[in-house]
């Protein structure tokens, strides 16, 4: 995986600076209206770049980039870097949005062809936001598609009561397709939720209802070199009814009692390759947990967490087309018994010979040492 710096350039359009609309980079005054005005100007002009200079910008209301579907309109919102929340000299280090909206910081219901680059979002001390970025399909078209996230940092502290008991969520994607996250940093109770079906129905845009087409309608989301930093209450990544999801490299912080990746409803072609896995607090439940059927699951990983289970399957969860390659020091490759069953079919599972485990041979599957 290349770590070459990625930049998504604008095809055309002017540059709009929220300072020209009255934004306050010291964080004292609410900058939501000014940043929104700059965004609206770019949209009205048929595309453009919103450049947010270094500073801290208080958001008392959600920024909205909604229903922008047009193959010829591209919007880019860019700062100077995600910054460091601990730095007090607000005009010298990074672009940070201090989100005090009580709910969603950036609402992208029907937002398309949007690029976010080089800024951070943190929850403010008063009425802190509980969802960093919401993407949502609002009708057959616009889809909420073709959005890019480059060096974006979102930090929302743990709050088990947030969002009706769901916890805080850095990125919530409801049926958005063809998205790319590159070199991002997500910290929340649930770092990323990909919902191709109806999970957490209360977490939707206040402005638009969710469009439900039925079946798996979330596809082709890619995460390259992304850090999933669970705040302590929830799985790092939850994936429901999707197709073509890939995690390439990146970092998972394992927390006690939770899986790092939860796969629910029916998923096809989920891939996670070469992640770095470390432990936060407690004993993590496992790396990937399938609570319903999965077809085409690829995992290639090593870990320094002793006794971490690579894949858990729950009652009635059948996994087929599985390709697992696990190195030390996973404690178990596959556990299909802890949660009362689940089958593995038509799969190839390779595991390090140092694992002292008798691996269950399921129907039409091959298990062997990868060395």
C-alpha positions in Angstrom: 0.0 0.0 0.0 1.4 3.3 -1.0 1.5 6.2 1.5 2.0 8.8 -1.2 0.1 11.9 -0.4 -3.2 12.0 -2.2 -4.9 15.2 -3.4 -8.2 15.4 -5.1 -8.1 18.4 -7.4 -11.1 20.5 -8.5 -12.1 20.3 -12.2 -13.2 23.9 -12.2 -14.7 26.6 -9.9 -13.7 29.5 -7.7 -12.4 29.4 -4.2 -14.7 30.5 -1.4 -13.3 31.5 2.0 -15.6 31.5 5.0 -13.6 34.4 6.5 -15.1 36.5 3.8 -18.6 35.6 5.1 -17.7 36.4 8.7 -16.3 33.1 10.1 -14.4 33.4 13.4 -11.2 31.4 13.5 -10.8 31.9 17.2 -13.8 29.8 18.1 -15.5 32.4 20.1 -18.4 33.1 17.8 -20.6 30.6 15.9 -19.1 30.1 12.4 -21.8 27.8 11.1 -23.6 30.5 9.1 -20.4 31.8 7.4 -19.1 28.3 6.5 -22.6 27.4 5.2 -22.7 30.5 3.1 -19.4 29.7 1.5 -20.7 26.1 0.8 -23.9 27.4 -0.7 -22.0 29.9 -2.9 -19.9 27.0 -4.3 -23.0 24.9 -5.0 -24.9 27.8 -6.6 -21.9 28.5 -8.9 -21.9 25.0 -10.2 -18.9 23.8 -8.2 -15.9 25.1 -6.5 -13.6 24.9 -3.5 -14.4 26.1 0.1 -11.0 26.8 1.7 -11.1 27.0 5.5 -7.9 28.6 6.9 -6.2 27.5 10.1 -8.2 28.0 13.2 -10.9 26.7 15.4 -14.4 27.2 14.1 -17.4 26.7 16.4 -20.4 25.0 14.8 -23.7 25.5 16.6 -25.7 24.1 13.7 -25.0 21.3 11.2 -23.2 22.1 7.9 -25.4 20.8 5.1 -24.3 19.6 1.7 -27.5 18.0 0.4 -28.9 16.8 -2.9 -26.0 18.0 -5.0 -26.3 15.2 -7.7 -24.9 16.5 -10.9 -22.1 14.7 -12.9 -20.6 18.1 -13.7 -20.7 19.7 -10.3 -17.9 19.0 -7.8 -17.5 20.6 -4.4 -14.3 20.5 -2.3 -14.0 21.5 1.3 -10.4 21.8 2.4 -8.4 23.0 5.4 -4.7 23.1 6.1 -4.6 19.9 8.2 -6.6 18.2 10.9 -4.6 19.9 13.6 -4.2 19.1 17.2 -7.2 19.8 19.6 -4.7 20.4 22.5 -3.0 23.3 20.8 -4.4 26.6 22.1 -2.8 28.9 19.4 -5.8 28.4 17.2 -4.5 30.4 14.3 -1.2 28.5 13.9 -2.1 24.9 13.8 -4.6 23.1 11.7 -8.3 23.6 10.7 -10.6 22.3 13.4 -14.4 22.4 13.5 -15.6 22.4 17.0 -19.0 20.7 16.7 -21.7 21.8 19.2 -24.8 20.8 17.2 -26.1 18.2 19.7 -26.4 15.7 16.8 -24.9 15.8 13.3 -21.9 18.0 12.5 -22.0 17.6 8.7 -25.2 16.4 7.0 -24.7 15.0 3.5 -28.2 13.7 2.8 -28.1 13.3 -1.0 -24.6 14.9 -1.2 -22.6 13.8 -4.3 -19.2 14.5 -5.8 -18.0 16.0 -2.5 -14.3 15.9 -1.4 -13.3 16.7 2.2 -9.6 17.2 2.7 -7.3 18.2 5.6 -9.4 19.3 8.5 -10.6 17.9 11.8 -14.0 17.7 13.6 -14.2 17.5 17.4 -17.1 17.6 19.8 -17.4 20.9 21.6 -17.8 21.3 25.4 -21.4 22.5 25.1 -24.1 20.5 23.4 -21.5 18.2 21.8 -22.2 16.6 18.4 -22.8 12.9 18.5 -22.5 12.1 14.7 -19.5 13.5 12.8 -20.6 13.0 9.2 -23.9 11.6 8.0 -24.3 10.3 4.5 -27.8 9.3 3.4 -29.6 8.2 0.3 -32.7 10.4 -0.1 -34.3 9.2 -3.3 -33.5 7.0 -6.4 -31.2 9.9 -7.5 -29.4 11.6 -5.9 -27.7 8.6 -4.5 -25.2 10.1 -2.1 -22.3 8.8 -4.1 -18.8 9.5 -5.2 -17.6 11.2 -2.1 -13.9 11.3 -0.9 -12.4 11.8 2.5 -8.7 12.6 2.6 -6.8 13.1 5.9 -10.0 13.9 7.9 -9.9 13.4 11.7 -13.1 13.0 13.7 -13.0 12.8 17.5 -16.2 12.2 19.4 -15.8 11.0 23.0 -17.7 8.0 24.4 -21.3 8.6 25.3 -23.3 5.3 25.6 -26.6 7.2 25.8 -26.1 9.1 22.6 -28.3 8.5 19.6 -30.9 6.6 21.5 -28.3 4.3 23.2 -26.3 3.6 20.1 -23.3 5.7 21.2 -21.4 8.3 19.3 -20.6 7.6 15.6 -17.8 9.3 13.6 -19.1 8.3 10.1 -22.7 7.1 9.5 -23.4 6.0 6.0 -27.0 5.1 5.1 -26.9 3.5 1.6 -24.2 5.9 0.2 -22.1 4.3 -2.6 -18.7 4.7 -4.2 -16.9 6.4 -1.3 -13.2 6.5 -0.6 -11.6 7.2 2.8 -7.8 7.8 2.6 -5.5 8.3 5.6 -8.3 9.3 8.0 -8.6 9.1 11.8 -11.9 8.2 13.3 -12.5 8.1 17.1 -16.0 7.4 18.5 -18.0 4.7 20.2 -18.7 3.3 16.7 -16.1 4.7 14.3 -17.9 3.8 11.1 -21.4 2.4 10.5 -22.3 1.2 6.9 -26.0 0.6 6.8 -27.3 -0.9 3.6 -30.4 -1.9 5.4 -32.5 -0.4 8.2 -30.1 -0.4 11.2 -30.4 2.5 13.7 -33.4 4.1 11.9 -33.5 7.1 14.2 -30.1 8.3 12.9 -31.3 10.1 9.8 -31.2 13.7 8.4 -33.7 16.0 10.0 -34.3 17.4 6.6 -34.9 14.4 4.4 -36.3 10.9 4.9 -34.1 7.9 4.0 -34.9 6.3 0.6 -35.3 2.6 1.0 -35.0 0.5 -2.1 -34.9 -2.9 -0.4 -32.0 -5.4 -0.2 -28.4 -4.4 -0.1 -28.0 -0.9 -1.4 -24.7 0.2 0.0 -21.7 -0.7 -2.2 -18.1 0.1 -3.0 -16.8 1.9 0.1 -13.0 1.8 0.4 -10.9 2.6 3.5 -7.1 3.0 2.8 -4.8 3.6 5.8 -7.7 4.6 8.1 -7.4 4.5 11.9 -10.5 3.0 13.7 -10.1 4.1 17.3 -13.0 2.8 19.3 -13.8 5.1 22.2 -14.8 2.1 24.4 -18.5 1.6 23.8 -19.2 -0.4 20.6 -17.6 -2.2 17.6 -15.1 -0.1 15.6 -16.8 -0.8 12.3 -20.4 -2.1 11.8 -21.4 -3.3 8.3 -25.0 -4.2 7.4 -26.1 -5.4 4.0 -23.4 -4.2 1.8 -21.4 -5.2 -1.3 -17.7 -4.6 -2.1 -16.3 -3.1 1.1 -12.5 -3.0 1.4 -10.2 -2.0 4.3 -6.6 -1.8 3.1 -4.1 -1.4 5.9 -5.0 0.9 8.7 -5.2 0.5 12.4 -7.8 -1.0 14.8 -7.8 -0.3 18.5 -9.4 -3.3 20.1 -11.7 -2.6 23.1 -13.0 -5.0 25.7 -16.1 -6.9 24.9 -16.5 -5.8 21.3 -15.5 -7.0 17.9 -13.4 -4.8 15.7 -15.6 -5.5 12.7 -19.3 -6.6 13.0 -21.0 -8.0 9.9 -24.8 -8.1 10.1 -27.6 -8.9 7.7 -26.2 -10.2 4.3 -22.9 -9.0 3.1 -20.9 -9.9 0.0 -17.2 -9.3 -0.8 -15.9 -7.8 2.5 -12.1 -7.5 2.5 -9.7 -6.5 5.2 -6.0 -6.7 4.4 -2.9 -6.1 6.6 -4.5 -4.1 9.5 -2.5 -3.2 12.6 -4.4 -4.4 15.6 -3.7 -3.3 19.2 -5.6 -3.4 22.4 -7.1 -0.6 24.4 -8.8 -1.8 27.5 -10.3 -5.2 28.5 -10.5 -8.3 26.5 -11.8 -7.8 22.9 -14.5 -10.2 21.7 -12.7 -10.9 18.4 -11.6 -9.3 15.2 -14.5 -10.0 12.8 -17.9 -11.2 14.1 -20.5 -12.4 11.7 -24.0 -12.4 13.1 -25.6 -13.3 9.8 -24.7 -14.7 6.4 -21.5 -13.4 4.6 -20.4 -14.4 1.1 -16.9 -13.7 0.0 -15.0 -12.7 3.2 -11.3 -12.1 3.0 -9.1 -11.5 6.0 -5.3 -11.3 6.0 -3.9 -10.1 9.3 -1.4 -10.6 12.1 -1.7 -9.2 15.6 0.2 -8.6 18.8 -2.9 -9.4 20.9 -2.6 -12.8 22.6 -5.6 -15.0 22.2 -7.6 -12.7 19.9 -10.1 -14.7 17.8 -9.9 -14.0 14.0 -13.6 -14.8 13.1 -16.6 -15.5 15.3 -19.9 -16.7 13.8 -23.2 -16.6 15.7 -26.3 -18.8 15.5 -27.5 -19.2 11.9 -24.6 -17.2 10.4 -23.2 -19.0 7.4 -19.9 -17.8 5.9 -19.0 -19.0 2.4 -16.2 -18.1 0.0 -14.0 -17.3 3.0 -10.3 -16.7 2.6 -8.5 -16.2 5.9 -4.8 -15.9 6.4 -3.9 -15.3 10.0 -0.5 -15.1 11.6 0.6 -15.1 15.3 -0.5 -14.3 17.8 -4.1 -15.0 17.2 -5.4 -17.4 19.8 -8.1 -18.9 17.6 -8.5 -18.7 13.9 -12.3 -19.4 13.8 -14.8 -19.9 16.7 -18.1 -21.3 15.6 -19.1 -22.6 19.0 -19.0 -19.6 21.4 -22.1 -18.2 20.0 -23.9 -21.5 19.3 -22.9 -22.2 15.8 -22.7 -20.9 12.3 -21.1 -22.7 9.4 -18.1 -22.1 7.1 -18.5 -23.4 3.6 -16.4 -23.4 0.4 -13.5 -21.6 2.2 -9.7 -21.6 2.4 -8.3 -20.9 5.8 -4.5 -20.5 6.4 -3.1 -20.1 9.8 0.3 -19.8 11.5 1.7 -23.1 12.8 2.3 -21.5 16.2 -1.4 -21.5 16.8 -2.1 -24.4 19.2 -5.6 -25.0 18.0 -7.4 -27.9 16.4 -9.3 -26.0 13.7 -12.8 -27.2 12.9 -13.1 -28.7 9.4 -16.4 -27.5 8.1 -18.1 -28.7 4.9 -16.2 -28.2 1.7 -13.5 -26.1 3.3 -9.7 -26.4 3.4 -7.6 -25.5 6.4 -3.8 -25.5 6.3 -0.7 -23.9 7.7 0.3 -20.9 5.6 4.0 -21.5 6.1 
